[in-house]
Amino acid sequence: MGNSASATVSPDEWDDLHLESGLSKRSLKTLHNRFLELAQQKDDNGIEFMCRADFESIPDLLKNPLGSRLIDVFFVNADVGDQKRVYFRNFVKVLSHFRPINKHSPHPWNSREAKLQFAFTMYDLNRSGTITKDEFTEILIRMIGGNVSRAKVDAIAERTMLEADRNADGSITFEEFCRAMEKTDIEEKMSFQFLI
């Protein structure tokens, strides 16, 4: 790993990241190396950060129909004041949502609620705290639009809104979203093995 990879992360920060993310220290260091490969800039303190262009240089992310939303979420979860920069801690925090949940040792960044909040954020395009039919439709078009007619996408969105919007106000709150997802195994659907 070398000195350069650990120069911007103190031993206490490694410990905190391990406890908060549930990732092993070895996995964190491997992830840090990848972060350093992608991060093309440093702040005034010499600490590496990623900007939108760094994410947009990742071919697999660009191929993903939700790639631009995934990139957006990295910045939504950036520390306040650094909305245009993603530091290593925030990078780990977002990726931790995709780590399988360890039911015996839960971690705050990849609990069921954290995964639901992350998924909700993916749909809440305007960051209003609610999901409208238009937002839901736009995400559906990105995911299945090329394979399904617009009329079918609209019908799916309409049906979903009717089922999830319990108070019939035309939008889905986080609480309504959670209720709609009660029978969904979000822990499994939002998990993949990486660096573990």
C-alpha positions as a Markdown table, in Angstrom:
| # | Residue | x | y | z |
|---|---|---|---|---|
| 1 | Met | 0.0 | 0.0 | 0.0 |
| 2 | Gly | 2.8 | 2.4 | 0.7 |
| 3 | Asn | 2.9 | 5.8 | 2.5 |
| 4 | Ser | 0.9 | 7.7 | -0.1 |
| 5 | Ala | -2.2 | 5.7 | 0.5 |
| 6 | Ser | -2.2 | 6.2 | 4.2 |
| 7 | Ala | -0.9 | 9.7 | 4.3 |
| 8 | Thr | -4.4 | 11.3 | 4.2 |
| 9 | Val | -6.1 | 8.8 | 6.6 |
| 10 | Ser | -4.9 | 8.6 | 10.2 |
| 11 | Pro | -4.9 | 5.4 | 12.2 |
| 12 | Asp | -8.0 | 6.7 | 14.2 |
| 13 | Glu | -9.8 | 7.4 | 11.0 |
| 14 | Trp | -9.1 | 3.8 | 9.7 |
| 15 | Asp | -10.6 | 2.5 | 13.0 |
| 16 | Asp | -13.7 | 4.8 | 12.6 |
| 17 | Leu | -14.2 | 3.8 | 9.0 |
| 18 | His | -13.9 | 0.1 | 9.9 |
| 19 | Leu | -16.5 | 0.4 | 12.7 |
| 20 | Glu | -18.9 | 2.6 | 10.8 |
| 21 | Ser | -18.8 | 0.7 | 7.5 |
| 22 | Gly | -18.2 | -2.8 | 8.6 |
| 23 | Leu | -15.5 | -3.2 | 6.0 |
| 24 | Ser | -12.3 | -4.9 | 7.0 |
| 25 | Lys | -9.2 | -2.6 | 7.3 |
| 26 | Arg | -7.7 | -4.5 | 4.4 |
| 27 | Ser | -10.7 | -3.9 | 2.2 |
| 28 | Leu | -10.7 | -0.2 | 3.2 |
| 29 | Lys | -7.1 | 0.1 | 2.2 |
| 30 | Thr | -7.8 | -1.6 | -1.1 |
| 31 | Leu | -10.7 | 0.8 | -1.6 |
| 32 | His | -8.5 | 3.7 | -0.7 |
| 33 | Asn | -6.0 | 2.7 | -3.3 |
| 34 | Arg | -8.8 | 2.7 | -5.9 |
| 35 | Phe | -10.0 | 6.1 | -4.6 |
| 36 | Leu | -6.5 | 7.5 | -5.1 |
| 37 | Glu | -6.4 | 6.1 | -8.6 |
| 38 | Leu | -9.7 | 8.0 | -9.4 |
| 39 | Ala | -9.2 | 11.2 | -7.4 |
| 40 | Gln | -7.4 | 13.7 | -9.7 |
| 41 | Gln | -7.3 | 16.6 | -7.3 |
| 42 | Lys | -6.2 | 17.7 | -3.9 |
| 43 | Asp | -7.6 | 20.4 | -1.6 |
| 44 | Asp | -5.5 | 23.2 | 0.0 |
| 45 | Asn | -4.5 | 20.7 | 2.8 |
| 46 | Gly | -3.2 | 18.1 | 0.2 |
| 47 | Ile | -6.2 | 15.8 | 0.8 |
| 48 | Glu | -7.4 | 13.9 | -2.3 |
| 49 | Phe | -11.0 | 14.3 | -3.4 |
| 50 | Met | -13.1 | 13.2 | -6.4 |
| 51 | Cys | -15.2 | 15.6 | -8.5 |
| 52 | Arg | -18.0 | 14.6 | -10.9 |
| 53 | Ala | -15.5 | 14.3 | -13.8 |
| 54 | Asp | -13.6 | 11.6 | -11.9 |
| 55 | Phe | -16.8 | 9.5 | -11.5 |
| 56 | Glu | -17.7 | 10.1 | -15.1 |
| 57 | Ser | -14.4 | 8.6 | -16.2 |
| 58 | Ile | -15.5 | 5.2 | -14.8 |
| 59 | Pro | -16.7 | 3.2 | -17.9 |
| 60 | Asp | -18.9 | 0.7 | -16.0 |
| 61 | Leu | -20.7 | 3.6 | -14.2 |
| 62 | Leu | -21.4 | 5.3 | -17.4 |
| 63 | Lys | -22.9 | 2.1 | -18.9 |
| 64 | Asn | -25.3 | 1.8 | -15.9 |
| 65 | Pro | -28.7 | 3.3 | -16.8 |
| 66 | Leu | -28.8 | 4.8 | -13.3 |
| 67 | Gly | -25.1 | 5.8 | -13.4 |
| 68 | Ser | -25.8 | 9.6 | -13.4 |
| 69 | Arg | -28.1 | 9.1 | -10.4 |
| 70 | Leu | -25.4 | 7.0 | -8.6 |
| 71 | Ile | -22.9 | 9.8 | -9.2 |
| 72 | Asp | -25.5 | 12.4 | -7.9 |
| 73 | Val | -25.9 | 10.4 | -4.7 |
| 74 | Phe | -22.2 | 10.6 | -4.0 |
| 75 | Phe | -22.5 | 14.3 | -3.9 |
| 76 | Val | -25.8 | 14.4 | -2.0 |
| 77 | Asn | -24.0 | 12.5 | 0.7 |
| 78 | Ala | -20.9 | 14.7 | 0.6 |
| 79 | Asp | -20.2 | 16.6 | 3.8 |
| 80 | Val | -22.1 | 19.9 | 4.0 |
| 81 | Gly | -20.0 | 22.6 | 2.4 |
| 82 | Asp | -18.2 | 20.1 | 0.1 |
| 83 | Gln | -21.1 | 19.4 | -2.3 |
| 84 | Lys | -18.8 | 19.4 | -5.3 |
| 85 | Arg | -16.1 | 17.2 | -3.6 |
| 86 | Val | -16.2 | 13.6 | -2.5 |
| 87 | Tyr | -13.5 | 12.7 | 0.1 |
| 88 | Phe | -12.6 | 9.2 | 0.9 |
| 89 | Arg | -14.9 | 9.0 | 3.9 |
| 90 | Asn | -17.9 | 9.9 | 1.8 |
| 91 | Phe | -16.8 | 7.5 | -0.9 |
| 92 | Val | -16.7 | 4.6 | 1.6 |
| 93 | Lys | -20.0 | 5.7 | 3.1 |
| 94 | Val | -21.9 | 5.5 | -0.2 |
| 95 | Leu | -20.3 | 2.2 | -1.2 |
| 96 | Ser | -21.1 | 0.8 | 2.2 |
| 97 | His | -24.8 | 0.8 | 1.3 |
| 98 | Phe | -24.0 | -2.0 | -1.1 |
| 99 | Arg | -22.3 | -4.2 | 1.4 |
| 100 | Pro | -24.3 | -7.2 | 2.5 |
| 101 | Ile | -25.8 | -6.6 | 6.0 |
| 102 | Asn | -24.3 | -8.6 | 8.8 |
| 103 | Lys | -27.4 | -9.2 | 11.0 |
| 104 | His | -25.1 | -10.1 | 14.0 |
| 105 | Ser | -23.1 | -6.9 | 13.7 |
| 106 | Pro | -25.0 | -4.1 | 12.1 |
| 107 | His | -23.2 | -1.0 | 10.8 |
| 108 | Pro | -24.8 | 2.4 | 10.5 |
| 109 | Trp | -24.0 | 2.9 | 6.9 |
| 110 | Asn | -25.5 | -0.3 | 5.6 |
| 111 | Ser | -28.4 | -1.0 | 7.9 |
| 112 | Arg | -31.8 | -1.7 | 6.3 |
| 113 | Glu | -32.9 | 1.9 | 7.0 |
| 114 | Ala | -29.7 | 3.3 | 5.5 |
| 115 | Lys | -30.2 | 1.2 | 2.4 |
| 116 | Leu | -33.9 | 2.3 | 2.2 |
| 117 | Gln | -32.8 | 6.0 | 2.6 |
| 118 | Phe | -30.2 | 5.5 | -0.2 |
| 119 | Ala | -32.8 | 3.9 | -2.5 |
| 120 | Phe | -35.3 | 6.7 | -1.7 |
| 121 | Thr | -32.6 | 9.3 | -2.6 |
| 122 | Met | -32.1 | 7.7 | -6.0 |
| 123 | Tyr | -35.8 | 8.3 | -6.8 |
| 124 | Asp | -36.1 | 11.8 | -5.2 |
| 125 | Leu | -34.5 | 13.6 | -8.2 |
| 126 | Asn | -35.2 | 17.1 | -7.0 |
| 127 | Arg | -34.2 | 16.3 | -3.3 |
| 128 | Ser | -37.5 | 17.6 | -2.0 |
| 129 | Gly | -37.9 | 14.8 | 0.5 |
| 130 | Thr | -40.7 | 13.1 | -1.5 |
| 131 | Ile | -41.0 | 11.1 | -4.7 |
| 132 | Thr | -43.5 | 12.3 | -7.3 |
| 133 | Lys | -45.0 | 10.3 | -10.1 |
| 134 | Asp | -42.8 | 12.2 | -12.6 |
| 135 | Glu | -39.7 | 11.4 | -10.7 |
| 136 | Phe | -40.6 | 7.7 | -10.4 |
| 137 | Thr | -41.5 | 7.7 | -14.1 |
| 138 | Glu | -38.1 | 9.2 | -15.0 |
| 139 | Ile | -36.2 | 6.5 | -13.1 |
| 140 | Leu | -38.4 | 3.8 | -14.6 |
| 141 | Ile | -37.6 | 5.1 | -18.1 |
| 142 | Arg | -33.9 | 5.0 | -17.3 |
| 143 | Met | -34.1 | 1.4 | -16.0 |
| 144 | Ile | -36.5 | -0.2 | -18.5 |
| 145 | Gly | -37.5 | 2.5 | -21.0 |
| 146 | Gly | -35.8 | 1.0 | -24.0 |
| 147 | Asn | -37.6 | -2.3 | -23.5 |
| 148 | Val | -41.1 | -1.2 | -22.6 |
| 149 | Ser | -43.5 | 1.3 | -24.2 |
| 150 | Arg | -44.0 | 4.7 | -22.6 |
| 151 | Ala | -47.6 | 3.8 | -21.9 |
| 152 | Lys | -46.6 | 0.7 | -20.0 |
| 153 | Val | -44.0 | 2.8 | -18.0 |
| 154 | Asp | -46.7 | 5.3 | -17.2 |
| 155 | Ala | -49.1 | 2.5 | -16.1 |
| 156 | Ile | -46.4 | 1.0 | -13.8 |
| 157 | Ala | -45.7 | 4.4 | -12.3 |
| 158 | Glu | -49.4 | 5.1 | -11.8 |
| 159 | Arg | -50.0 | 1.8 | -10.1 |
| 160 | Thr | -47.0 | 2.2 | -7.9 |
| 161 | Met | -48.1 | 5.6 | -6.8 |
| 162 | Leu | -51.6 | 4.4 | -6.0 |
| 163 | Glu | -50.2 | 1.6 | -3.9 |
| 164 | Ala | -47.5 | 3.5 | -2.1 |
| 165 | Asp | -49.0 | 7.0 | -1.7 |
| 166 | Arg | -51.1 | 6.2 | 1.4 |
| 167 | Asn | -52.3 | 9.7 | 2.0 |
| 168 | Ala | -53.1 | 10.3 | -1.7 |
| 169 | Asp | -51.3 | 13.6 | -1.8 |
| 170 | Gly | -49.5 | 12.9 | -5.1 |
| 171 | Ser | -46.1 | 12.1 | -3.7 |
| 172 | Ile | -44.4 | 9.4 | -1.7 |
| 173 | Thr | -42.7 | 10.3 | 1.6 |
| 174 | Phe | -39.8 | 8.3 | 3.0 |
| 175 | Glu | -42.2 | 6.7 | 5.5 |
| 176 | Glu | -44.6 | 5.6 | 2.7 |
| 177 | Phe | -41.6 | 4.4 | 0.7 |
| 178 | Cys | -40.5 | 2.2 | 3.7 |
| 179 | Arg | -44.0 | 0.8 | 4.1 |
| 180 | Ala | -44.1 | 0.0 | 0.4 |
| 181 | Met | -40.8 | -1.8 | 0.7 |
| 182 | Glu | -41.7 | -3.8 | 3.8 |
| 183 | Lys | -41.8 | -7.1 | 1.9 |
| 184 | Thr | -38.8 | -6.4 | -0.3 |
| 185 | Asp | -35.5 | -7.9 | 0.6 |
| 186 | Ile | -33.7 | -4.7 | 0.2 |
| 187 | Glu | -30.7 | -6.1 | 2.1 |
| 188 | Glu | -30.2 | -8.7 | -0.7 |
| 189 | Lys | -31.2 | -6.5 | -3.7 |
| 190 | Met | -28.8 | -3.7 | -2.6 |
| 191 | Ser | -25.9 | -5.9 | -1.9 |
| 192 | Phe | -22.9 | -7.1 | -3.9 |
| 193 | Gln | -19.6 | -8.5 | -2.9 |
| 194 | Phe | -16.8 | -6.0 | -3.3 |
| 195 | Leu | -13.4 | -5.9 | -1.6 |
| 196 | Ile | -14.6 | -8.0 | 1.3 |
